[in-house]
Amino acid sequence: MSNKILKILFVFFIFLNAGCAGLQLNNEPPTVNVTSFRMLPAEGLIPRFEIGLRVMNPNRTELSFHGLSYSVEVEGHKILSGVSNELPIIAGYSEGNVTLNAAVNLLSGVRLIADLMNEKTESFKYGFNAKLDTGGWRPALHVQEHGEFNFSTATQ
């Protein structure tokens, strides 16, 4: 009897494996570019910003996001952060725009200003980090963009 159960389980796992092999997974992560950054009218004392993103889907299957969390860091200080669940479905080999509203972390902003006043520097490092939740059994997509602003070359 146990030999018959093992054969049935073996056949079941063969079919399960064949079914999973036919699923199309997004092999390449999407490309996310920051396209705009503007200040919104403040709500009370906390400044707010609007961040525009361009999401490019390099795969043939559509990208459907359940949510997104993000942060912007300057010189290691998390200055802006936020979440959104209003994201477009991006068709395969297509692009879509996402608009995010971010609030300033006031304490991190004060620490950044104090650090910049102590270190007279003409450049600073920034980072944009986002986690895109694709839902279900697929893993979340992590996007990072890092760089440096140099004020001495920007004014020349």
DSSP file (Angstrom, degrees, kcal/mol; ACC not computed):
  #  RESIDUE AA STRUCTURE BP1 BP2  ACC     N-H-->O    O-->H-N    N-H-->O    O-->H-N    TCO  KAPPA ALPHA  PHI   PSI    X-CA   Y-CA   Z-CA
    1    1 A M     >        0   0    0      0, 0.0     4,-1.7     0, 0.0     3,-0.2   0.000 360.0 360.0 360.0 -42.8    0.0    0.0    0.0
    2    2 A S  H  >  +     0   0    0      1,-0.2     4,-2.0     2,-0.2     5,-0.1   0.816 360.0  57.1 -67.9 -29.2    2.8    2.5    0.8
    3    3 A N  H  > S+     0   0    0      2,-0.2     4,-1.8     1,-0.2    -1,-0.2   0.880 106.1  49.9 -67.1 -37.9    4.5    1.7   -2.5
    4    4 A K  H  > S+     0   0    0      2,-0.2     4,-2.1     1,-0.2    -2,-0.2   0.886 109.5  51.1 -67.5 -39.8    1.3    2.7   -4.3
    5    5 A I  H  X S+     0   0    0     -4,-1.7     4,-2.5     1,-0.2    -2,-0.2   0.894 108.4  52.3 -64.5 -40.6    1.1    6.0   -2.4
    6    6 A L  H  X S+     0   0    0     -4,-2.0     4,-2.3     1,-0.2    -1,-0.2   0.894 109.0  49.8 -62.7 -40.2    4.7    6.8   -3.2
    7    7 A K  H  X S+     0   0    0     -4,-1.8     4,-2.3     2,-0.2    -2,-0.2   0.908 111.3  48.7 -65.6 -41.4    4.0    6.3   -6.9
    8    8 A I  H  X S+     0   0    0     -4,-2.1     4,-2.5     2,-0.2    -2,-0.2   0.922 112.5  48.1 -64.2 -44.2    0.9    8.5   -6.8
    9    9 A L  H  X S+     0   0    0     -4,-2.5     4,-2.5     2,-0.2    -2,-0.2   0.887 110.3  52.6 -62.6 -38.8    2.9   11.2   -5.0
   10   10 A F  H  X S+     0   0    0     -4,-2.3     4,-1.8     2,-0.2    -2,-0.2   0.932 111.2  45.5 -62.8 -46.0    5.7   10.9   -7.5
   11   11 A V  H  X S+     0   0    0     -4,-2.3     4,-2.2     2,-0.2    -2,-0.2   0.898 111.5  53.8 -64.2 -40.8    3.3   11.4  -10.4
   12   12 A F  H  X S+     0   0    0     -4,-2.5     4,-2.4     1,-0.2    -2,-0.2   0.927 109.4  47.2 -59.2 -46.6    1.7   14.3   -8.6
   13   13 A F  H  X S+     0   0    0     -4,-2.5     4,-2.4     2,-0.2    -1,-0.2   0.817 108.5  55.5 -68.2 -30.3    5.0   16.1   -8.2
   14   14 A I  H  X S+     0   0    0     -4,-1.8     4,-2.3     2,-0.2    -1,-0.2   0.943 111.5  43.6 -64.1 -47.2    5.9   15.5  -11.9
   15   15 A F  H  X S+     0   0    0     -4,-2.2     4,-2.2     2,-0.2    -2,-0.2   0.899 113.7  51.3 -65.3 -39.9    2.7   17.2  -12.9
   16   16 A L  H  X S+     0   0    0     -4,-2.4     4,-2.0     2,-0.2    -1,-0.2   0.917 111.2  47.8 -62.4 -43.8    3.2   20.0  -10.4
   17   17 A N  H  X S+     0   0    0     -4,-2.4     4,-1.7     1,-0.2    -2,-0.2   0.898 111.3  50.2 -65.0 -41.9    6.8   20.6  -11.6
   18   18 A A  H  X S+     0   0    0     -4,-2.3     4,-0.9     1,-0.2    -1,-0.2   0.874 109.8  51.8 -65.1 -37.5    5.6   20.6  -15.3
   19   19 A G  H  < S+     0   0    0     -4,-2.2     3,-0.5     1,-0.2     4,-0.3   0.897 110.2  47.6 -66.6 -40.5    2.9   23.2  -14.5
   20   20 A C  H >< S+     0   0    0     -4,-2.0     3,-1.1     1,-0.2    -1,-0.2   0.809 103.9  62.2 -71.1 -28.8    5.3   25.5  -12.7
   21   21 A A  H 3< S+     0   0    0     -4,-1.7    -1,-0.2     1,-0.2    -2,-0.2   0.793  99.2  56.1 -67.4 -26.3    7.8   25.3  -15.6
   22   22 A G  T 3< S+     0   0    0     -4,-0.9    -1,-0.2    -3,-0.5     2,-0.2   0.575  82.7 106.0 -83.2  -8.5    5.3   26.8  -18.0
   23   23 A L    <   -     0   0    0     -3,-1.1     2,-0.7    -4,-0.3    -3,-0.0  -0.509  68.4-134.1 -72.9 137.8    4.7   29.9  -15.9
   24   24 A Q        -     0   0    0     -2,-0.2     2,-0.3    36,-0.0    -2,-0.1  -0.839  24.3-168.5 -93.4 118.1    6.3   33.1  -17.3
   25   25 A L        -     0   0    0     -2,-0.7     2,-1.0    36,-0.0     3,-0.1  -0.776  33.0-105.3-102.6 150.7    8.2   35.0  -14.6
   26   26 A N        -     0   0    0     -2,-0.3    33,-0.0     1,-0.2    -2,-0.0  -0.663  38.8-177.3 -73.3 107.5    9.5   38.6  -15.0
   27   27 A N        +     0   0    0     -2,-1.0    -1,-0.2     1,-0.1    32,-0.0   0.838  64.0  53.5 -78.6 -33.9   13.2   37.8  -15.4
   28   28 A E  S    S-     0   0    0     -3,-0.1    31,-0.1     3,-0.0     3,-0.1  -0.857  85.1-125.2-104.7 135.4   14.3   41.4  -15.6
   29   29 A P        -     0   0    0      0, 0.0    -2,-0.1     0, 0.0   114,-0.0  -0.417  36.5 -99.6 -71.4 154.4   13.5   44.0  -13.0
   30   30 A P        -     0   0    0      0, 0.0     2,-0.5     0, 0.0    27,-0.2  -0.328  31.6-119.2 -69.5 156.9   11.8   47.2  -14.2
   31   31 A T  E     -A   56   0A   0     25,-2.0    25,-2.9    -3,-0.1     2,-0.5  -0.852  27.7-165.0 -96.0 132.3   13.8   50.3  -14.7
   32   32 A V  E     -A   55   0A   0     -2,-0.5     2,-0.4    23,-0.2    23,-0.2  -0.978   6.7-176.8-123.2 123.2   12.7   53.2  -12.5
   33   33 A N  E     -A   54   0A   0     21,-2.2    21,-2.4    -2,-0.5     2,-0.6  -0.944  28.3-125.6-118.9 140.3   13.9   56.8  -13.2
   34   34 A V  E     +A   53   0A   0     -2,-0.4    19,-0.3    19,-0.2     3,-0.1  -0.751  33.1 172.1 -80.3 120.9   13.1   59.9  -11.2
   35   35 A T  E     +     0   0A   0     17,-3.0     2,-0.3    -2,-0.6    18,-0.2   0.675  58.4  13.1-106.9 -23.4   11.6   62.4  -13.8
   36   36 A S  E     -A   52   0A   0     16,-1.3    16,-2.3     2,-0.0    -1,-0.3  -0.995  48.1-174.4-153.4 157.6   10.4   65.2  -11.6
   37   37 A F  E     +A   51   0A   0     -2,-0.3     2,-0.3    14,-0.2    14,-0.2  -0.843  21.5 160.2-154.5 109.6   10.8   66.6   -8.1
   38   38 A R  E     -A   50   0A   0     12,-2.4    12,-3.2    -2,-0.3     2,-0.3  -0.967  38.0-111.5-138.5 154.1    8.7   69.6   -6.9
   39   39 A M  E     -A   49   0A   0     -2,-0.3    10,-0.3    10,-0.2     3,-0.0  -0.628  28.8-154.8 -83.8 137.7    7.6   71.2   -3.7
   40   40 A L  E     -A   48   0A   0      8,-3.1     8,-0.6    -2,-0.3     3,-0.1  -0.644  39.1 -75.5-101.7 163.7    3.9   71.1   -2.8
   41   41 A P  E     -     0   0A   0      0, 0.0    -1,-0.1     0, 0.0     2,-0.0  -0.393  60.5-108.7 -58.6 135.3    2.1   73.6   -0.5
   42   42 A A  E     -     0   0A   0      5,-0.1     2,-0.7     1,-0.1     3,-0.1  -0.331  16.5-143.1 -69.8 146.5    3.0   72.7    3.1
   43   43 A E  E >  S-A   46   0A   0      3,-1.4     3,-1.1    -3,-0.1     2,-0.4  -0.893  72.8 -45.7-107.3  98.1    0.4   71.2    5.4
   44   44 A G  T 3  S-     0   0    0     -2,-0.7    -2,-0.1     1,-0.2     0, 0.0  -0.643 118.5 -26.5  76.6-132.9    1.2   72.8    8.7
   45   45 A L  T 3  S+     0   0    0     -2,-0.4    -1,-0.2    -3,-0.1    -3,-0.0   0.580 116.0  93.5 -90.8 -11.4    4.9   72.9    9.4
   46   46 A I  E <   -A   43   0A   0     -3,-1.1    -3,-1.4    57,-0.0     2,-0.1  -0.741  69.6-139.8 -94.1 116.1    5.8   69.9    7.4
   47   47 A P  E     -     0   0A   0      0, 0.0    57,-1.9     0, 0.0     2,-0.3  -0.402  18.4-155.1 -67.8 148.4    6.9   70.5    3.8
   48   48 A R  E     -AB  40 103A   0     -8,-0.6    -8,-3.1    55,-0.2     2,-0.3  -0.931   6.2-161.2-127.0 151.0    5.7   68.1    1.1
   49   49 A F  E     -AB  39 102A   0     53,-2.7    53,-3.1    -2,-0.3     2,-0.5  -0.926  14.1-138.1-130.9 154.0    7.1   67.1   -2.2
   50   50 A E  E     -AB  38 101A   0    -12,-3.2   -12,-2.4    -2,-0.3     2,-0.5  -0.963  19.7-164.8-111.3 127.3    5.8   65.5   -5.4
   51   51 A I  E     -AB  37 100A   0     49,-2.7    49,-2.9    -2,-0.5     2,-0.5  -0.954   5.2-153.3-115.7 125.5    8.1   62.9   -7.0
   52   52 A G  E     -AB  36  99A   0    -16,-2.3   -17,-3.0    -2,-0.5   -16,-1.3  -0.846  13.5-171.5 -99.3 132.0    7.5   61.8  -10.6
   53   53 A L  E     -AB  34  98A   0     45,-3.1    45,-2.3    -2,-0.5     2,-0.5  -0.915  16.5-151.1-120.9 148.2    8.8   58.3  -11.6
   54   54 A R  E     -AB  33  97A   0    -21,-2.4   -21,-2.2    -2,-0.3     2,-0.5  -0.984  16.0-162.3-116.9 117.3    9.0   56.6  -15.0
   55   55 A V  E     -AB  32  96A   0     41,-3.0    41,-2.1    -2,-0.5     2,-0.5  -0.895   2.1-163.9-105.8 123.6    8.7   52.8  -14.8
   56   56 A M  E     -AB  31  95A   0    -25,-2.9   -25,-2.0    -2,-0.5    39,-0.2  -0.930   7.6-151.6-110.9 127.0    9.8   50.8  -17.8
   57   57 A N  E     - B   0  94A   0     37,-3.0    37,-0.6    -2,-0.5    36,-0.5  -0.859  11.0-175.9 -99.3 108.4    8.8   47.1  -18.1
   58   58 A P        +     0   0    0      0, 0.0     2,-0.2     0, 0.0    -1,-0.1   0.265  59.7  82.6 -87.9  13.6   11.5   45.2  -20.1
   59   59 A N  S    S-     0   0    0      2,-0.2    34,-2.0    32,-0.1    35,-0.2  -0.705  81.1-123.8-115.5 164.9    9.4   42.0  -20.0
   60   60 A R  S    S+     0   0    0     32,-0.2    32,-0.5    -2,-0.2     2,-0.3   0.691  90.2  76.8 -83.5 -16.8    6.5   40.7  -22.1
   61   61 A T  S    S-     0   0    0     30,-0.1    -2,-0.2     1,-0.1    32,-0.2  -0.685  90.4-104.7 -93.1 149.0    4.2   40.1  -19.2
   62   62 A E        -     0   0    0     -2,-0.3     2,-0.6    30,-0.1    29,-0.2  -0.293  25.2-129.7 -70.0 154.4    2.4   43.1  -17.5
   63   63 A L  B     -G   90   0B   0     27,-3.0    27,-2.6    -4,-0.1     2,-0.5  -0.931  23.9-177.3-105.8 122.5    3.5   44.5  -14.2
   64   64 A S        -     0   0    0     -2,-0.6     2,-0.4    25,-0.2    25,-0.1  -0.980   9.7-160.1-121.3 119.0    0.8   44.9  -11.7
   65   65 A F        -     0   0    0     -2,-0.5    22,-0.3    23,-0.4    69,-0.2  -0.804  18.0-167.0-104.2 139.5    1.8   46.5   -8.3
   66   66 A H  S    S-     0   0    0     67,-3.4     2,-0.3    -2,-0.4    68,-0.2   0.724  73.2 -25.9 -89.5 -26.8   -0.1   46.3   -5.1
   67   67 A G  E     -C  133   0A   0     66,-1.1    66,-2.8    19,-0.1     2,-0.3  -0.984  51.5-140.7-175.6 170.1    1.9   49.0   -3.4
   68   68 A L  E     -CD 132  84A   0     16,-2.2    16,-2.2    -2,-0.3     2,-0.4  -0.995   6.6-168.8-146.6 136.5    5.2   50.9   -3.2
   69   69 A S  E     +CD 131  83A   0     62,-2.0    62,-2.9    -2,-0.3     2,-0.3  -0.974  20.4 170.2-123.5 145.9    7.3   52.2   -0.3
   70   70 A Y  E     -CD 130  82A   0     12,-2.3    12,-1.9    -2,-0.4     2,-0.3  -0.961  17.7-167.4-151.4 162.5   10.1   54.6   -0.9
   71   71 A S  E     -CD 129  81A   0     58,-2.3    58,-2.5    -2,-0.3     2,-0.5  -0.986  12.9-145.8-151.7 153.5   12.7   56.9    0.8
   72   72 A V  E     -CD 128  80A   0      8,-2.6     7,-2.1    -2,-0.3     8,-1.6  -0.991  19.0-165.7-121.6 127.1   15.1   59.6   -0.3
   73   73 A E  E     -CD 127  78A   0     54,-3.0    54,-2.2    -2,-0.5     2,-0.4  -0.892   9.0-167.7-114.1 143.4   18.4   59.9    1.6
   74   74 A V  E >  S-CD 126  77A   0      3,-2.4     3,-2.0    -2,-0.4    52,-0.2  -0.987  80.2 -17.1-129.2 121.8   20.9   62.8    1.5
   75   75 A E  T 3  S-     0   0    0     50,-3.1    51,-0.1    -2,-0.4     3,-0.1   0.860 130.4 -51.4  50.9  40.4   24.3   62.2    3.1
   76   76 A G  T 3  S+     0   0    0      1,-0.2     2,-0.5    49,-0.2    -1,-0.3   0.431 113.1 119.1  82.0  -0.3   22.9   59.1    4.9
   77   77 A H  E <   -D   74   0A   0     -3,-2.0    -3,-2.4    31,-0.0     2,-1.1  -0.875  66.4-130.7-101.1 124.5   19.9   61.0    6.4
   78   78 A K  E     +D   73   0A   0     -2,-0.5    -5,-0.3    -5,-0.2    30,-0.2  -0.630  38.2 166.3 -75.0 103.2   16.5   59.7    5.4
   79   79 A I  E     +     0   0A   0     -7,-2.1    26,-3.4    -2,-1.1     2,-0.3   0.892  58.1  25.9 -89.1 -45.6   14.9   63.0    4.4
   80   80 A L  E     +DE  72 104A   0     -8,-1.6    -8,-2.6    24,-0.2     2,-0.3  -0.916  63.7 161.9-122.6 146.7   11.7   61.9    2.5
   81   81 A S  E     +DE  71 103A   0     22,-1.2    22,-1.4    -2,-0.3     2,-0.3  -0.984   5.9 140.9-156.8 159.5    9.6   58.8    2.7
   82   82 A G  E     -D   70   0A   0    -12,-1.9   -12,-2.3    -2,-0.3     2,-0.3  -0.986  30.5-125.2-179.4 178.4    6.2   57.6    1.8
   83   83 A V  E     -D   69   0A   0     -2,-0.3     2,-0.3    18,-0.3    18,-0.2  -0.942  16.4-172.2-139.5 159.3    3.9   54.9    0.5
   84   84 A S  E     -D   68   0A   0    -16,-2.2   -16,-2.2    -2,-0.3     3,-0.1  -0.982  20.7-179.3-153.1 144.0    1.4   54.5   -2.3
   85   85 A N        +     0   0    0     -2,-0.3     2,-0.9   -18,-0.2    -1,-0.1   0.225  67.7  92.7-122.1  10.2   -1.1   51.9   -3.4
   86   86 A E        +     0   0    0     13,-0.1    13,-0.3   -18,-0.1    -1,-0.1  -0.722  55.7 146.2-104.1  81.3   -2.4   53.9   -6.5
   87   87 A L        -     0   0    0     -2,-0.9   -22,-0.1   -22,-0.3    11,-0.1  -0.917  44.7-118.9-121.8 143.0   -0.1   52.5   -9.1
   88   88 A P        -     0   0    0      0, 0.0     2,-0.5     0, 0.0   -23,-0.4  -0.353  25.2-112.9 -76.4 158.4   -0.8   51.8  -12.8
   89   89 A I        -     0   0    0    -25,-0.1     2,-0.6    -2,-0.1   -25,-0.2  -0.820  32.6-149.3 -85.3 128.0   -0.6   48.4  -14.5
   90   90 A I  B     -G   63   0B   0    -27,-2.6   -27,-3.0    -2,-0.5     3,-0.1  -0.896  10.0-135.8-108.1 115.9    2.3   48.6  -16.9
   91   91 A A    >   -     0   0    0     -2,-0.6     3,-0.9   -29,-0.2   -34,-0.2  -0.123  39.6 -75.1 -63.4 162.3    1.9   46.4  -20.1
   92   92 A G  T 3  S+     0   0    0    -32,-0.5   -32,-0.2     1,-0.3    -1,-0.2  -0.307 117.4   7.3 -59.7 141.5    4.8   44.3  -21.4
   93   93 A Y  T 3  S+     0   0    0    -34,-2.0     2,-0.3   -36,-0.5    -1,-0.3   0.900 113.4 110.9  50.5  47.7    7.5   46.2  -23.1
   94   94 A S  E <   -B   57   0A   0     -3,-0.9   -37,-3.0   -37,-0.6     2,-0.3  -0.825  59.4-129.0-140.7 175.2    5.9   49.5  -22.1
   95   95 A E  E     -B   56   0A   0     -2,-0.3     2,-0.3   -39,-0.2   -39,-0.2  -0.912  17.9-174.0-128.9 156.1    6.3   52.5  -19.8
   96   96 A G  E     -B   55   0A   0    -41,-2.1   -41,-3.0    -2,-0.3     2,-0.4  -0.992  20.4-124.7-148.7 153.9    4.2   54.2  -17.2
   97   97 A N  E     -B   54   0A   0     -2,-0.3     2,-0.4   -43,-0.2   -43,-0.2  -0.803  19.8-169.2-101.3 141.4    4.3   57.2  -15.0
   98   98 A V  E     -B   53   0A   0    -45,-2.3   -45,-3.1    -2,-0.4     2,-0.5  -0.997   6.3-157.7-128.4 132.8    3.9   57.2  -11.2
   99   99 A T  E     -B   52   0A   0     -2,-0.4     2,-0.3   -13,-0.3   -47,-0.2  -0.957  12.8-170.1-113.9 126.6    3.4   60.3   -9.0
  100  100 A L  E     -B   51   0A   0    -49,-2.9   -49,-2.7    -2,-0.5     2,-0.5  -0.881  15.3-146.6-116.2 145.3    4.3   60.1   -5.4
  101  101 A N  E     -B   50   0A   0     -2,-0.3     2,-0.4   -18,-0.2   -18,-0.3  -0.962  23.2-171.3-110.4 124.7    3.7   62.5   -2.5
  102  102 A A  E     -B   49   0A   0    -53,-3.1   -53,-2.7    -2,-0.5     2,-0.4  -0.901  13.6-147.5-121.4 144.4    6.4   62.6    0.1
  103  103 A A  E     -BE  48  81A   0    -22,-1.4   -22,-1.2    -2,-0.4     2,-0.2  -0.857  25.9-113.8-107.9 145.4    6.6   64.2    3.5
  104  104 A V  E     - E   0  80A   0    -57,-1.9     2,-1.0    -2,-0.4   -24,-0.2  -0.553  17.2-130.5 -77.8 137.6    9.8   65.5    5.0
  105  105 A N     >  -     0   0    0    -26,-3.4     4,-2.2    -2,-0.2     5,-0.2  -0.808  23.3-159.7 -84.0 104.5   11.2   63.8    8.1
  106  106 A L  H  > S+     0   0    0     -2,-1.0     4,-2.2     1,-0.2    -1,-0.2   0.867  83.9  49.6 -60.8 -42.6   11.8   67.0   10.1
  107  107 A L  H  > S+     0   0    0      1,-0.2     4,-2.2     2,-0.2    -1,-0.2   0.911 112.3  47.4 -66.2 -41.8   14.4   65.6   12.6
  108  108 A S  H  > S+     0   0    0    -30,-0.2     4,-2.4     1,-0.2    -1,-0.2   0.876 110.6  53.9 -65.6 -35.8   16.5   64.1    9.8
  109  109 A G  H  X S+     0   0    0     -4,-2.2     4,-2.4     2,-0.2    -2,-0.2   0.908 108.4  48.1 -63.4 -42.3   16.3   67.4    7.9
  110  110 A V  H  X S+     0   0    0     -4,-2.2     4,-2.3     2,-0.2    -2,-0.2   0.909 112.1  49.9 -64.8 -42.1   17.6   69.3   10.9
  111  111 A R  H  X S+     0   0    0     -4,-2.2     4,-2.4     2,-0.2    -2,-0.2   0.900 110.4  50.5 -63.2 -40.4   20.4   66.8   11.4
  112  112 A L  H  X S+     0   0    0     -4,-2.4     4,-2.8     2,-0.2     5,-0.2   0.936 110.1  49.1 -62.8 -46.4   21.4   67.1    7.7
  113  113 A I  H  X S+     0   0    0     -4,-2.4     4,-2.0     1,-0.2    -2,-0.2   0.902 111.6  49.8 -60.7 -41.2   21.4   70.9    7.9
  114  114 A A  H  X S+     0   0    0     -4,-2.3     4,-1.8     2,-0.2    -1,-0.2   0.915 112.2  47.9 -63.6 -42.8   23.6   70.7   11.0
  115  115 A D  H  X S+     0   0    0     -4,-2.4     4,-2.1     1,-0.2    -2,-0.2   0.913 112.0  49.1 -63.9 -42.7   26.0   68.3    9.3
  116  116 A L  H  < S+     0   0    0     -4,-2.8     5,-0.4     1,-0.2    -1,-0.2   0.832 109.9  51.6 -67.8 -31.7   26.2   70.4    6.2
  117  117 A M  H  < S+     0   0    0     -4,-2.0    -1,-0.2    -5,-0.2    -2,-0.2   0.862 112.0  46.7 -71.7 -35.0   26.9   73.6    8.2
  118  118 A N  H  < S+     0   0    0     -4,-1.8     2,-0.7     1,-0.2    -2,-0.2   0.846 114.9  48.8 -74.0 -34.1   29.8   71.8   10.1
  119  119 A E  S  < S-     0   0    0     -4,-2.1     2,-1.6    -5,-0.2    -1,-0.2  -0.895  78.5-150.6-110.4 103.0   31.3   70.4    6.8
  120  120 A K        +     0   0    0     -2,-0.7     2,-0.3    -3,-0.1    -3,-0.1  -0.567  38.4 158.6 -73.8  91.9   31.6   73.1    4.2
  121  121 A T        -     0   0    0     -2,-1.6    -2,-0.1    -5,-0.4     3,-0.0  -0.872  43.6-152.7-120.3 151.6   31.2   70.8    1.2
  122  122 A E  S    S+     0   0    0     -2,-0.3    29,-4.1    28,-0.0    30,-0.5   0.398  81.6  43.6-101.3   1.0   30.2   71.6   -2.4
  123  123 A S  E     - F   0 150A   0     27,-0.3     2,-0.3    28,-0.1    27,-0.2  -0.973  60.7-170.8-141.5 156.8   28.8   68.2   -3.1
  124  124 A F  E     - F   0 149A   0     25,-2.1    25,-2.8    -2,-0.3     2,-0.3  -0.993  23.0-118.4-147.2 154.3   26.6   65.6   -1.3
  125  125 A K  E     - F   0 148A   0     -2,-0.3   -50,-3.1    23,-0.2     2,-0.3  -0.685  29.3-172.7 -93.0 143.0   25.5   62.1   -1.9
  126  126 A Y  E     -CF  74 147A   0     21,-2.3    21,-2.0    -2,-0.3     2,-0.3  -0.904   5.8-166.8-130.7 161.3   21.9   61.1   -2.4
  127  127 A G  E     -CF  73 146A   0    -54,-2.2   -54,-3.0    -2,-0.3     2,-0.5  -0.986  10.0-159.7-149.6 139.8   19.9   57.9   -2.7
  128  128 A F  E     -CF  72 145A   0     17,-3.1    17,-2.4    -2,-0.3     2,-0.4  -0.986  17.2-177.4-117.7 123.2   16.5   56.8   -3.8
  129  129 A N  E     +CF  71 144A   0    -58,-2.5   -58,-2.3    -2,-0.5     2,-0.3  -0.976   3.8 173.8-124.3 133.5   15.3   53.5   -2.5
  130  130 A A  E     -CF  70 143A   0     13,-2.6    13,-2.7    -2,-0.4     2,-0.5  -0.994  20.8-156.1-139.8 146.6   11.9   51.9   -3.4
  131  131 A K  E     -CF  69 142A   0    -62,-2.9   -62,-2.0    -2,-0.3     2,-0.6  -0.986  13.0-161.3-120.8 118.9   10.2   48.6   -2.8
  132  132 A L  E     -CF  68 141A   0      9,-3.3     9,-2.8    -2,-0.5     2,-0.7  -0.898   9.5-147.1-103.6 117.8    7.5   47.6   -5.3
  133  133 A D  E     -C   67   0A   0    -66,-2.8   -67,-3.4    -2,-0.6   -66,-1.1  -0.758  16.0-178.0 -87.7 113.1    5.1   44.9   -4.1
  134  134 A T        -     0   0    0     -2,-0.7   -70,-0.2   -69,-0.2    -1,-0.1   0.508  38.1-135.8 -89.0  -5.6    4.0   42.8   -7.0
  135  135 A G    >   +     0   0    0      1,-0.2     3,-1.1     3,-0.2    -1,-0.2   0.111  60.0  43.3  78.4 168.1    1.7   40.7   -4.8
  136  136 A G  T 3  S-     0   0    0      1,-0.2    -1,-0.2    -3,-0.1    -2,-0.1  -0.234 120.0 -26.5  62.3-141.3    1.2   37.0   -4.5
  137  137 A W  T 3  S+     0   0    0     -3,-0.1    -1,-0.2     2,-0.1    -2,-0.1   0.527 107.9 103.1 -88.7  -7.7    4.0   34.6   -4.6
  138  138 A R  S <  S-     0   0    0     -3,-1.1    -4,-0.2    -4,-0.1    -3,-0.2  -0.538  77.3-112.6 -77.6 142.5    6.4   36.9   -6.6
  139  139 A P        -     0   0    0      0, 0.0    -5,-0.1     0, 0.0    -1,-0.1  -0.343  35.3 -96.8 -72.3 155.8    9.1   38.6   -4.6
  140  140 A A        -     0   0    0     -7,-0.1     2,-0.5    -6,-0.1    -7,-0.2  -0.360  36.3-122.7 -66.8 150.3    9.1   42.4   -4.1
  141  141 A L  E     -F  132   0A   0     -9,-2.8    -9,-3.3    -3,-0.1     2,-0.5  -0.850  21.1-155.2 -99.1 129.8   11.2   44.4   -6.5
  142  142 A H  E     -F  131   0A   0     -2,-0.5     2,-0.4   -11,-0.2   -11,-0.2  -0.908   9.4-171.0-108.2 129.7   13.8   46.6   -4.9
  143  143 A V  E     -F  130   0A   0    -13,-2.7   -13,-2.6    -2,-0.5     2,-0.4  -0.971   4.2-179.2-122.3 132.8   15.1   49.7   -6.8
  144  144 A Q  E     -F  129   0A   0     -2,-0.4     2,-0.4   -15,-0.2   -15,-0.2  -0.998   7.6-179.2-133.1 135.4   18.0   51.8   -5.8
  145  145 A E  E     +F  128   0A   0    -17,-2.4   -17,-3.1    -2,-0.4     2,-0.3  -0.987  11.7 176.0-132.9 124.2   19.4   54.9   -7.4
  146  146 A H  E     +F  127   0A   0     -2,-0.4     2,-0.3   -19,-0.2   -19,-0.2  -0.926  11.6 132.7-128.1 151.0   22.4   56.6   -5.9
  147  147 A G  E     -F  126   0A   0    -21,-2.0   -21,-2.3    -2,-0.3     2,-0.4  -0.933  41.5-101.4-170.3-166.2   24.5   59.6   -7.0
  148  148 A E  E     -F  125   0A   0     -2,-0.3     2,-0.5   -23,-0.2   -23,-0.2  -0.999  14.7-147.2-142.8 136.1   26.2   62.8   -6.1
  149  149 A F  E     -F  124   0A   0    -25,-2.8   -25,-2.1    -2,-0.4     2,-0.5  -0.870  13.1-164.4 -99.5 134.8   25.3   66.4   -6.6
  150  150 A N  E  >  -F  123   0A   0     -2,-0.5     4,-1.2   -27,-0.2   -27,-0.3  -0.962   7.8-167.9-122.4 114.3   28.2   68.8   -7.0
  151  151 A F  H  > S+     0   0    0    -29,-4.1     4,-1.2    -2,-0.5   -28,-0.1   0.803  84.0  61.1 -72.3 -29.1   27.4   72.5   -6.6
  152  152 A S  H  4 S+     0   0    0    -30,-0.5     4,-0.3     1,-0.2    -1,-0.2   0.869 110.5  39.6 -68.8 -34.6   30.7   73.8   -8.0
  153  153 A T  H  4 S+     0   0    0     -3,-0.2     3,-0.3     1,-0.2    -1,-0.2   0.726 109.4  61.8 -84.3 -21.8   30.1   72.1  -11.4
  154  154 A A  H  < S+     0   0    0     -4,-1.2    -2,-0.2     1,-0.2    -1,-0.2   0.785 104.9  46.9 -74.2 -26.4   26.4   73.0  -11.5
  155  155 A T     <        0   0    0     -4,-1.2    -1,-0.2     1,-0.2    -2,-0.2   0.554 360.0 360.0 -93.2  -7.8   27.0   76.7  -11.4
  156  156 A Q              0   0    0     -3,-0.3    -1,-0.2    -4,-0.3    -2,-0.1   0.449 360.0 360.0 -87.9 360.0   29.7   76.8  -14.1
